[in-house]
Amino acid sequence: MELNELKRRRLALISRMPRNSVAILSSANKNYRTKDVENPYRQNSDFLYITGLSEPNLINLIFKENEKINSILFRDNASEYEMVWDGTRIDNDTVQKMYDFTEVHRYNDYKDKILDFIKNKDSLFIESGLNNELDSFIQEQISNSGKNNRKNFSFPNQIIALHSLTQNLRLIKSKYEIKLIKDAAKVSIKAHKEAMKKSKPGMYEYELDAEIKYIFNKNNMHYAYMSIVGSGNNACTLHYVKNESLLKDKDLVLIDAAAENHGYASDITRTFPVNGKFTKEQAEIYDIVLRSQEKAIEFIKPGVTWDEVHKVTVSEISKGLIELNLLTDKYEDVIKNESYKDFFMHKTGHWLGLDVHDVGEYENILFKPGMVITVEPGIYINYLNNNVDEKWKGIGIRIEDDVLVTENGSEVITLDLPKSRHEIESLCNQ
């Protein structure tokens, strides 16, 4: 990670902290698949954001003293045993220089040293649940603070959740962050295009998933989340991840899959016909979803809220469903009674960044330049829906793009991935 970017983030964090306060950040623990078999390591997003380091067993303290930002790291050099099993890693001296830490101490020394860094501070920012041992230590110090007889020592009297600072900090992406997201999106677009071209009846969902994974791996990226490859009625299950069914002729397949680039996620969904040709009913539903998405994207600009974007999406989907007699009430009643939720039951989108569902509030937040969001309306007509004609059942369609809020409007980061019916059919039949 660029050093100037790290310095910018730390300065921004400090500027949001009250005077005489300190923040403690913990790395994520290793995650085990079974027994001693590890899953790929994924750093806690806040820790990665502030430190740039992606490894376990780290603690970082940040505070301002005498107009200087102090960033203290607790980390161990690799032991001979670790080097045999896990390979070498850069030493603490190099880490200190590369990532601009004020001091680097042995990890096991944090209990002896941490009190000296946080003593006589008014406020402590920390996120519980990441490091149980650290949580217990801090709780013990709080419990014993009244009994502490050390001269000139007082424990911070205010304990505040760290995410109250970081979630707003991370909402606005820098040029560096936007580039990482855009690069992830480029690889994701390649993967989706390849899946469209390879799709045919008789394949299995996991085969398309494999094509996507191959593109990610080939470009040194990882899944940003468990991919969804849902054909037929599976597309009507919002978080379908089994990816095991046969692709059938005249069915649609919904693919929600995207790459992660140095921690930064993209997020794309496309829906296309297995055999390369939409049926009449599929086309009619698809056009409603596409129209609603395009209207929502057109509406995005600084000063707009999530609620306003969602209302645009709901309005277009409701009108379309009424036109097809899938909803029989008047438009005003559909909106009032929220009967559209039988077909469109989720929100229009979410924040995107270091987490695919990135941090940040949604209520009463005005869009600002540098925010990155997804726009992903959908219509899902499950076989279990007994209020519709058989011809509609099993149609599940979602279209999702990544959108950057700009000074004057928005930029669709994933614009290069086809989404009109004509473009999709053309690509599927290559």
C-alpha positions as CSV (number, residue, x, y, z in Angstrom):
1,M,0.0,0.0,0.0
2,E,1.2,3.5,-0.8
3,L,2.7,5.2,2.3
4,N,1.1,8.5,1.5
5,E,-2.3,6.8,1.4
6,L,-1.7,5.3,4.9
7,K,-0.6,8.6,6.2
8,R,-3.7,10.3,4.8
9,R,-5.9,7.7,6.5
10,R,-4.2,8.0,9.9
11,L,-4.4,11.7,9.8
12,A,-8.1,11.6,8.9
13,L,-8.7,9.2,11.8
14,I,-6.8,11.4,14.3
15,S,-8.7,14.4,13.1
16,R,-12.0,12.7,14.0
17,M,-10.8,11.7,17.5
18,P,-11.4,14.1,20.4
19,R,-8.3,15.6,22.1
20,N,-6.4,13.3,24.5
21,S,-7.8,10.1,23.1
22,V,-6.3,6.8,21.8
23,A,-7.5,4.2,19.4
24,I,-6.6,0.5,19.6
25,L,-7.0,-1.7,16.5
26,S,-6.8,-5.5,16.4
27,S,-6.0,-7.8,13.5
28,A,-8.4,-10.6,12.6
29,N,-7.8,-14.0,13.9
30,K,-7.0,-17.0,11.7
31,N,-10.1,-18.8,10.5
32,Y,-10.1,-22.6,10.4
33,R,-12.0,-24.8,8.0
34,T,-11.6,-27.9,10.0
35,K,-9.3,-28.6,13.0
36,D,-5.9,-27.2,12.0
37,V,-6.7,-26.6,8.3
38,E,-6.8,-22.8,7.8
39,N,-9.1,-20.9,5.5
40,P,-7.4,-18.2,3.4
41,Y,-6.6,-15.3,5.8
42,R,-8.7,-12.2,5.6
43,Q,-7.7,-9.2,7.6
44,N,-10.2,-7.1,9.6
45,S,-11.1,-4.3,7.2
46,D,-10.6,-1.4,9.7
47,F,-7.2,-2.8,10.6
48,L,-6.2,-3.2,7.0
49,Y,-7.5,0.3,6.2
50,I,-5.3,2.0,8.9
51,T,-2.2,-0.2,8.9
52,G,-2.0,-1.8,5.4
53,L,-0.9,-5.1,7.0
54,S,-2.6,-8.4,6.3
55,E,-1.5,-10.9,8.9
56,P,-2.8,-12.1,12.3
57,N,-1.5,-11.4,15.8
58,L,-1.1,-7.6,15.5
59,I,-2.2,-4.7,17.7
60,N,-2.0,-1.1,16.6
61,L,-2.3,2.0,18.8
62,I,-2.8,5.4,17.4
63,F,-2.8,8.7,19.2
64,K,-1.7,12.3,18.9
65,E,0.9,13.7,21.2
66,N,2.7,17.1,20.9
67,E,1.2,17.5,17.4
68,K,2.8,14.2,16.3
69,I,0.8,11.2,15.2
70,N,2.1,8.1,17.1
71,S,1.3,4.7,15.5
72,I,2.5,1.9,17.8
73,L,2.6,-1.7,16.5
74,F,2.8,-4.9,18.5
75,R,4.1,-7.7,16.2
76,D,6.5,-10.6,16.4
77,N,9.2,-11.5,14.0
78,A,8.7,-14.9,12.4
79,S,10.2,-17.8,14.4
80,E,12.2,-20.6,12.9
81,Y,9.2,-22.9,13.3
82,E,6.9,-20.5,11.5
83,M,9.4,-20.0,8.7
84,V,9.6,-23.8,8.2
85,W,5.8,-24.1,8.0
86,D,4.6,-20.8,6.7
87,G,7.6,-19.2,5.0
88,T,9.5,-16.0,5.8
89,R,8.0,-12.6,6.2
90,I,9.5,-9.2,6.5
91,D,11.0,-8.3,9.9
92,N,9.8,-5.7,12.3
93,D,12.5,-3.2,11.5
94,T,11.5,-3.3,7.8
95,V,7.8,-3.1,8.7
96,Q,8.4,-0.1,10.8
97,K,10.1,1.8,7.9
98,M,7.7,0.6,5.2
99,Y,4.5,1.3,7.0
100,D,5.7,4.4,9.0
101,F,5.1,3.1,12.5
102,T,6.5,5.2,15.3
103,E,7.5,2.1,17.3
104,V,7.3,-1.7,16.9
105,H,7.2,-3.9,20.0
106,R,7.0,-7.7,20.5
107,Y,3.3,-8.8,20.5
108,N,3.6,-10.6,23.8
109,D,4.7,-7.3,25.5
110,Y,1.5,-5.4,24.8
111,K,0.1,-6.1,28.3
112,D,3.2,-4.6,29.9
113,K,3.4,-1.6,27.6
114,I,-0.1,-0.7,26.5
115,L,-1.0,1.0,29.8
116,D,1.8,3.4,29.4
117,F,0.4,4.5,26.1
118,I,-3.2,4.9,27.2
119,K,-2.7,6.2,30.7
120,N,-4.3,9.6,31.5
121,K,-6.2,9.6,28.2
122,D,-9.8,10.8,28.3
123,S,-11.2,8.5,25.7
124,L,-10.4,5.0,24.3
125,F,-11.7,3.8,20.9
126,I,-11.7,0.1,20.5
127,E,-13.7,-2.6,18.7
128,S,-14.6,-5.6,20.9
129,G,-14.9,-9.2,19.6
130,L,-11.8,-9.3,17.5
131,N,-9.2,-10.2,20.2
132,N,-10.7,-11.9,23.2
133,E,-7.5,-11.7,25.2
134,L,-7.1,-8.0,24.6
135,D,-10.8,-7.5,25.4
136,S,-10.4,-9.3,28.7
137,F,-7.3,-7.3,29.5
138,I,-9.0,-4.0,28.8
139,Q,-12.1,-5.1,30.9
140,E,-9.8,-6.0,33.7
141,Q,-8.1,-2.6,33.7
142,I,-11.5,-0.9,33.7
143,S,-12.6,-3.0,36.7
144,N,-9.4,-2.3,38.5
145,S,-9.1,1.4,37.5
146,G,-10.4,2.6,40.9
147,K,-8.0,0.3,42.7
148,N,-5.0,1.3,40.7
149,N,-2.5,3.0,42.9
150,R,0.1,3.8,40.3
151,K,1.3,7.4,40.5
152,N,-0.1,9.7,37.9
153,F,-2.2,7.0,36.3
154,S,-5.8,7.1,35.2
155,F,-7.6,4.8,32.8
156,P,-9.7,6.5,30.0
157,N,-13.1,7.2,31.5
158,Q,-14.9,6.9,28.1
159,I,-14.8,3.7,26.0
160,I,-16.2,4.2,22.5
161,A,-16.7,1.8,19.6
162,L,-14.0,2.4,16.9
163,H,-16.5,1.9,14.1
164,S,-18.2,5.1,15.0
165,L,-15.1,6.8,13.5
166,T,-14.1,4.4,10.8
167,Q,-17.4,3.9,9.1
168,N,-17.7,7.5,8.1
169,L,-14.0,7.7,7.3
170,R,-14.3,4.7,4.9
171,L,-17.4,6.0,3.1
172,I,-15.5,8.5,1.0
173,K,-13.0,6.6,-1.2
174,S,-9.7,8.1,-2.3
175,K,-8.3,7.9,-5.8
176,Y,-6.1,5.0,-4.7
177,E,-9.2,3.1,-3.4
178,I,-11.3,3.8,-6.5
179,K,-8.5,2.4,-8.7
180,L,-8.4,-0.8,-6.7
181,I,-12.2,-1.2,-7.0
182,K,-12.1,-0.4,-10.7
183,D,-9.3,-2.9,-11.3
184,A,-11.4,-5.6,-9.4
185,A,-14.4,-4.7,-11.6
186,K,-12.4,-5.1,-14.8
187,V,-11.5,-8.7,-13.8
188,S,-15.0,-9.4,-12.7
189,I,-16.3,-8.2,-16.1
190,K,-14.0,-10.6,-17.9
191,A,-15.2,-13.4,-15.7
192,H,-18.9,-12.6,-16.4
193,K,-18.3,-12.4,-20.1
194,E,-16.6,-15.7,-20.1
195,A,-19.5,-17.3,-18.2
196,M,-22.0,-16.0,-20.7
197,K,-20.0,-17.3,-23.6
198,K,-19.5,-20.7,-22.1
199,S,-23.1,-21.3,-20.9
200,K,-25.2,-24.0,-22.6
201,P,-27.9,-26.5,-21.6
202,G,-26.5,-29.6,-20.0
203,M,-23.7,-27.8,-18.0
204,Y,-23.9,-27.5,-14.3
205,E,-23.9,-24.3,-12.3
206,Y,-20.6,-25.2,-10.7
207,E,-19.0,-25.3,-14.2
208,L,-19.8,-21.7,-14.7
209,D,-18.6,-20.9,-11.2
210,A,-15.3,-22.6,-12.2
211,E,-14.9,-20.4,-15.2
212,I,-15.3,-17.3,-13.0
213,K,-12.9,-18.6,-10.4
214,Y,-10.3,-19.3,-13.1
215,I,-10.4,-15.7,-14.3
216,F,-10.1,-14.4,-10.8
217,N,-7.1,-16.7,-10.0
218,K,-5.5,-15.9,-13.3
219,N,-5.5,-12.3,-12.4
220,N,-4.2,-12.8,-8.8
221,M,-7.6,-11.9,-7.2
222,H,-10.0,-13.7,-5.0
223,Y,-13.8,-13.9,-4.6
224,A,-15.2,-10.9,-2.8
225,Y,-17.9,-13.1,-1.5
226,M,-19.4,-16.6,-2.1
227,S,-20.6,-16.6,-5.7
228,I,-24.2,-17.1,-6.6
229,V,-24.8,-19.1,-9.8
230,G,-28.5,-19.8,-9.7
231,S,-30.4,-21.2,-12.7
232,G,-34.1,-21.6,-13.1
233,N,-35.9,-21.3,-9.8
234,N,-32.6,-21.1,-7.9
235,A,-32.3,-17.5,-9.1
236,C,-35.3,-16.7,-6.9
237,T,-33.3,-17.6,-3.8
238,L,-31.5,-14.4,-2.9
239,H,-28.4,-16.0,-1.3
240,Y,-28.3,-19.2,-3.2
241,V,-24.7,-20.6,-3.1
242,K,-25.0,-24.3,-3.6
243,N,-24.3,-23.9,-7.4
244,E,-24.9,-27.5,-8.1
245,S,-28.0,-27.7,-10.4
246,L,-28.1,-28.6,-14.1
247,L,-28.5,-25.8,-16.6
248,K,-31.7,-26.4,-18.5
249,D,-32.8,-25.2,-21.9
250,K,-35.0,-22.1,-21.8
251,D,-34.0,-21.3,-18.2
252,L,-32.3,-18.2,-17.0
253,V,-29.1,-18.2,-14.9
254,L,-28.4,-15.5,-12.5
255,I,-24.7,-14.9,-11.6
256,D,-23.7,-12.7,-8.7
257,A,-20.0,-12.9,-8.5
258,A,-17.1,-10.5,-8.2
259,A,-13.4,-10.2,-7.5
260,E,-11.6,-8.7,-4.5
261,N,-8.4,-6.7,-5.1
262,H,-6.1,-6.1,-2.2
263,G,-9.1,-6.2,0.1
264,Y,-11.3,-4.0,-2.1
265,A,-14.5,-5.6,-3.5
266,S,-16.4,-5.3,-6.7
267,D,-20.0,-6.6,-6.9
268,I,-21.7,-7.6,-10.1
269,T,-24.9,-9.5,-11.1
270,R,-26.1,-10.4,-14.5
271,T,-28.9,-12.6,-15.6
272,F,-28.9,-14.3,-19.0
273,P,-30.6,-17.2,-20.8
274,V,-28.8,-20.6,-20.6
275,N,-29.4,-21.2,-24.3
276,G,-28.7,-17.6,-25.4
277,K,-32.2,-16.5,-26.2
278,F,-34.8,-14.9,-23.8
279,T,-38.3,-16.2,-23.9
280,K,-41.1,-13.7,-24.3
281,E,-41.9,-13.7,-20.5
282,Q,-38.3,-13.6,-19.5
283,A,-37.7,-10.6,-21.8
284,E,-40.7,-8.7,-20.4
285,I,-39.5,-9.2,-16.8
286,Y,-35.9,-8.4,-17.7
287,D,-36.9,-5.1,-19.4
288,I,-38.7,-4.0,-16.2
289,V,-35.6,-4.7,-14.1
290,L,-33.3,-3.0,-16.5
291,R,-35.4,0.0,-16.9
292,S,-35.7,0.4,-13.1
293,Q,-31.9,0.1,-12.7
294,E,-31.2,2.7,-15.4
295,K,-33.7,5.1,-13.9
296,A,-32.1,4.7,-10.5
297,I,-28.6,5.2,-11.8
298,E,-29.7,8.4,-13.6
299,F,-31.0,9.7,-10.3
300,I,-27.7,9.3,-8.4
301,K,-25.8,12.5,-7.7
302,P,-24.5,14.4,-4.7
303,G,-27.2,15.4,-2.3
304,V,-29.5,12.4,-3.1
305,T,-30.3,9.8,-0.4
306,W,-30.6,6.0,-0.5
307,D,-34.3,6.3,0.2
308,E,-34.9,8.4,-2.9
309,V,-33.0,6.0,-5.1
310,H,-34.9,3.1,-3.7
311,K,-38.3,4.9,-4.3
312,V,-37.3,5.4,-8.0
313,T,-36.6,1.6,-8.3
314,V,-39.8,0.6,-6.5
315,S,-41.8,2.9,-8.7
316,E,-40.5,1.5,-12.0
317,I,-40.8,-2.1,-10.9
318,S,-44.3,-1.6,-9.6
319,K,-45.5,0.1,-12.8
320,G,-44.0,-2.8,-14.8
321,L,-45.6,-5.5,-12.7
322,I,-49.0,-3.7,-13.0
323,E,-48.6,-3.5,-16.8
324,L,-48.1,-7.3,-16.9
325,N,-51.0,-7.9,-14.5
326,L,-48.7,-9.5,-12.0
327,L,-50.0,-6.9,-9.6
328,T,-53.6,-6.1,-10.0
329,D,-54.1,-3.2,-7.5
330,K,-53.8,0.5,-8.4
331,Y,-50.3,2.0,-8.4
332,E,-51.0,4.1,-5.3
333,D,-52.2,1.0,-3.4
334,V,-49.2,-1.1,-4.5
335,I,-46.9,1.5,-3.1
336,K,-48.9,2.1,0.0
337,N,-49.4,-1.6,0.8
338,E,-45.9,-2.6,-0.4
339,S,-47.4,-5.5,-2.4
340,Y,-44.4,-5.2,-4.8
341,K,-42.4,-6.9,-2.1
342,D,-43.9,-10.2,-3.2
343,F,-41.5,-9.8,-6.2
344,F,-38.9,-7.3,-5.1
345,M,-38.1,-7.8,-1.4
346,H,-34.6,-6.3,-0.9
347,K,-33.2,-2.8,-1.1
348,T,-31.8,-1.3,-4.2
349,G,-28.2,-1.4,-3.2
350,H,-25.5,-1.0,-0.6
351,W,-22.1,0.7,0.1
352,L,-19.1,-1.0,-1.5
353,G,-15.4,-0.9,-0.5
354,L,-13.2,-3.0,1.8
355,D,-16.3,-5.0,2.6
356,V,-18.7,-6.0,-0.2
357,H,-21.4,-4.7,2.1
358,D,-19.3,-1.8,3.3
359,V,-19.6,0.1,6.5
360,G,-21.8,3.2,6.9
361,E,-25.3,4.3,7.8
362,Y,-28.1,4.4,5.3
363,E,-30.7,6.6,6.9
364,N,-30.5,10.3,6.1
365,I,-27.1,10.0,4.5
366,L,-26.6,12.3,1.5
367,F,-24.5,11.0,-1.4
368,K,-21.1,12.7,-1.7
369,P,-18.4,12.5,-4.4
370,G,-16.1,9.5,-3.7
371,M,-18.9,7.2,-2.4
372,V,-19.2,3.9,-4.2
373,I,-22.5,2.0,-4.2
374,T,-24.2,-0.9,-5.9
375,V,-27.5,-0.6,-7.8
376,E,-29.2,-4.0,-8.0
377,P,-32.9,-4.2,-8.5
378,G,-34.5,-7.5,-9.1
379,I,-37.8,-9.4,-9.7
380,Y,-38.1,-12.9,-8.4
381,I,-41.2,-15.1,-9.2
382,N,-40.8,-18.3,-7.2
383,Y,-42.5,-21.6,-8.0
384,L,-44.1,-21.3,-4.6
385,N,-46.0,-18.1,-5.7
386,N,-49.6,-19.3,-6.3
387,N,-50.9,-15.9,-7.3
388,V,-49.3,-15.9,-10.7
389,D,-49.8,-17.7,-14.0
390,E,-47.5,-20.7,-14.5
391,K,-45.7,-19.0,-17.4
392,W,-44.1,-16.6,-15.0
393,K,-42.9,-19.1,-12.4
394,G,-39.2,-19.7,-12.0
395,I,-38.1,-16.4,-13.4
396,G,-35.5,-14.7,-11.2
397,I,-33.7,-11.6,-12.5
398,R,-31.3,-9.2,-10.9
399,I,-29.0,-6.7,-12.6
400,E,-26.3,-5.1,-10.5
401,D,-23.6,-2.5,-11.3
402,D,-21.0,-0.6,-9.2
403,V,-21.5,3.1,-9.3
404,L,-19.1,5.9,-8.2
405,V,-20.7,9.2,-7.0
406,T,-19.0,12.1,-8.8
407,E,-19.0,15.8,-8.5
408,N,-21.8,16.2,-11.1
409,G,-23.6,12.8,-11.0
410,S,-22.2,9.3,-11.2
411,E,-19.9,7.0,-13.1
412,V,-20.9,3.3,-13.7
413,I,-17.7,1.5,-12.9
414,T,-19.0,-1.8,-14.5
415,L,-20.3,-0.1,-17.6
416,D,-18.3,-2.4,-19.9
417,L,-20.3,-5.5,-19.0
418,P,-23.3,-5.8,-21.4
419,K,-26.8,-5.7,-19.9
420,S,-29.2,-5.0,-22.7
421,R,-31.0,-8.1,-24.0
422,H,-29.5,-7.6,-27.4
423,E,-26.0,-7.3,-26.1
424,I,-26.4,-10.3,-23.8
425,E,-27.9,-12.6,-26.5
426,S,-25.1,-11.6,-28.8
427,L,-22.4,-12.4,-26.3
428,C,-24.0,-15.7,-25.3
429,N,-24.0,-16.8,-28.9
430,Q,-20.4,-16.0,-29.7
